Amino acid sequence: MGIGKGLLYLHEECSTQIIHCDIKPQNILLDGSYNARISDFGLAKILMLNQTHTKTNIGGTKGYVAPEWFESKPITVKVDVSVDIEIGENDREILTYWAYDCFLGGTIDALVEDDPKALSDMKRSERYVMIALWCIQKTLSKAYHERGYADA
């Protein structure tokens, strides 16, 4: 919750919008009261008033790089979402594509295989994945069409 609130502040509430560009576990610290804090703004980008995106070279840490950078697209606040590119199985390197494939194929369990709580309530996990996919639907749909998938 703390990191979500911190990102909300950086992305929408701060007078100068900030894109962190390197959200990963190593850049999340706990203060003396165990509140999560975002750290290491070395790769951060500042957006000017009314600016929604910016162009930049690929950046961040391997395994936590946003899909926009792989596709040479302008970056937005959405790059502060991590993906795992170490998996190496077809589209699993882009988390959003893999999650969409798992959702369509009814294999949500593959997304949460190491989370006993999520595995114990698959209906809830499926709802969470569905909501996440709704949040990125336009971007995901366009990407699937660009990759030649007719049914996306």
Salt bridges, closest charged atoms under 4 A:
ASP22 OD2 - LYS24 NZ 3.84
ASP31 OD2 - ARG37 NH2 2.93
GLU71 OE1 - LYS73 NZ 3.01
ASP80 OD2 - HIS11 NE2 2.62
GLU86 OE2 - LYS62 NZ 3.73
GLU89 OE1 - ARG92 NH1 3.17
ASP91 OD2 - ARG147 NH2 1.92
GLU146 OE2 - LYS142 NZ 3.63
